[in-house]
Amino acid sequence: MSDAPLAIQMLHDRILIKTSSPGGERTTRAGILIPATAEVAKRLVWGEVAGVGQHVRSVKLGERVLFSPEDQYEVEVGGETYLVLRERDLQAVASERTRGGTGLYL
């Protein structure tokens, strides 16, 4: 068997996401440590798009997206864990801020 990484092509409206922060302890901006066992409301998480299907229209490879980690499919590829979602399960797509304002022509 070969140890070469697999080339994966997502199908239909599926998106492969690499999560940016593992579940567990978090630190607030003020430096307060919140343990993994702390009870919190449902929390959305950020991830990076690692693969898109041919019917995905609103995100591209490498973009950061916001989604709910509840009831998602997990897959391990090359020793790394990814999530598989449908495009409709995304809540937001992050974009770079423009330096000179909003970028709108008024």
C-alpha positions in Angstrom: 0.0 0.0 0.0 1.1 3.6 -0.7 1.4 6.2 2.0 0.6 9.0 -0.5 -2.2 11.4 0.6 -5.6 10.8 -1.0 -7.0 13.3 -3.5 -10.6 13.9 -2.4 -13.3 15.4 -4.6 -16.4 16.4 -2.7 -19.7 15.6 -4.5 -22.9 17.7 -5.0 -23.3 20.4 -2.3 -20.9 18.9 0.2 -18.1 20.9 1.9 -15.0 19.5 3.7 -14.1 21.6 6.6 -10.9 21.7 8.8 -11.9 23.0 12.2 -9.8 25.8 13.5 -10.2 25.2 17.3 -10.4 21.8 18.9 -13.1 21.3 21.5 -11.9 21.7 25.0 -10.6 24.6 27.1 -10.9 28.1 25.8 -9.4 31.4 27.0 -11.3 34.7 26.8 -9.6 37.9 25.7 -9.2 38.9 29.3 -7.3 35.7 30.0 -9.9 33.8 31.8 -9.7 30.0 31.3 -13.0 28.3 30.5 -12.8 24.5 31.1 -14.1 22.1 28.6 -16.7 20.9 31.2 -18.3 24.3 31.5 -21.9 24.4 30.5 -22.5 26.8 27.7 -25.3 27.5 25.2 -25.0 26.1 21.7 -21.9 27.6 20.2 -21.0 28.1 16.5 -17.4 27.4 15.5 -15.1 28.6 12.7 -13.4 26.3 10.2 -11.5 26.5 7.0 -12.9 25.1 3.7 -10.7 22.2 2.5 -12.9 20.9 -0.3 -16.1 21.8 -2.1 -18.5 19.9 -4.4 -19.4 21.0 -7.9 -22.8 22.4 -6.8 -21.4 24.7 -4.0 -21.9 28.3 -5.0 -21.1 30.6 -2.1 -17.8 29.4 -0.7 -14.3 28.7 -2.1 -11.3 26.7 -0.9 -9.4 28.3 1.9 -12.3 30.6 3.1 -13.3 30.7 6.8 -16.8 29.6 7.5 -19.1 29.6 10.6 -21.2 26.6 11.4 -22.8 24.5 14.1 -20.7 21.4 15.1 -23.8 19.6 16.2 -24.8 16.5 14.2 -22.0 16.7 11.6 -20.1 13.9 9.9 -16.5 13.5 10.9 -13.9 11.9 8.7 -10.2 11.3 9.1 -7.9 11.9 6.1 -4.2 11.6 6.3 -4.3 11.6 10.1 -6.3 14.9 10.3 -9.9 15.2 11.3 -12.4 17.0 9.0 -16.1 17.6 9.0 -18.4 17.1 6.1 -21.4 19.5 5.8 -23.9 20.6 3.2 -23.7 24.2 1.9 -27.0 25.1 3.6 -25.6 24.2 7.0 -23.2 27.1 6.9 -24.1 30.2 8.9 -21.6 32.8 7.5 -18.5 33.2 5.4 -15.7 35.5 6.6 -14.1 38.0 4.3 -11.1 40.2 4.5 -11.7 43.8 5.7 -10.9 46.6 3.3 -8.6 49.3 4.7 -10.3 52.4 3.1 -13.8 51.8 4.3 -16.6 49.5 3.3 -15.5 49.1 -0.4 -18.9 50.4 -1.6 -19.1 52.9 -4.4 -21.3 55.8 -3.2 
